Amino acid sequence: MHFSSNAPDGTAFTATHTAWVAGLGQESTINRNLLLRFEVLYLSFLGNATAPSGVTGVSSSQSMYDIIFRIGLNYKFDWQGK
């Protein structure tokens, strides 16, 4: 993604951000109607920000990550009555 913004003095700054996600999950039945699931996601965010030509000393590079754990319990309705 590419973003542009202006500082209070009117100077334009640009930034480019890249992100990616990798995940792994499992879903298993407990009984006829209950399902237990879990999921792990790894998110990585990278970005660079620079000022326009003529402005010196303004540049940044950032990276951050997050790990998300999810656990769920689902109920499956048995509408057919089998």
Residue pairs with C-beta under 8 A, 6 or more apart in sequence:
1 16
1 17
1 18
2 14
2 15
2 16
2 17
3 14
3 15
3 16
3 17
4 12
4 13
4 14
4 15
5 12
5 13
5 15
6 12
6 13
7 13
11 51
11 52
11 55
12 52
13 49
13 50
13 51
13 52
13 58
14 49
14 50
14 52
15 47
15 48
15 49
15 50
16 47
16 48
17 45
17 46
17 47
18 45
18 46
18 47
19 43
19 44
19 45
19 46
20 43
20 44
21 41
21 42
21 43
21 44
22 41
22 42
23 39
23 40
23 41
23 42
24 39
24 40
25 37
25 38
25 39
25 40
25 70
26 37
26 38
26 39
27 35
27 36
27 37
27 74
28 35
28 36
28 37
29 35
29 36
30 36
32 76
32 78
33 75
33 76
33 77
33 78
34 73
34 74
34 75
34 76
35 73
35 74
35 75
35 76
36 71
36 72
36 73
36 74
37 70
37 71
37 72
37 73
37 74
38 69
38 70
38 71
38 72
39 68
39 69
39 70
39 72
40 67
40 68
40 69
40 70
41 67
41 68
41 70
42 65
42 66
42 67
43 65
43 66
43 67
43 68
44 63
44 64
44 65
45 62
45 63
45 64
45 65
46 62
46 63
47 61
47 62
47 63
48 59
48 60
48 61
48 62
49 59
49 60
49 61
49 62
50 58
50 59
51 58
51 59
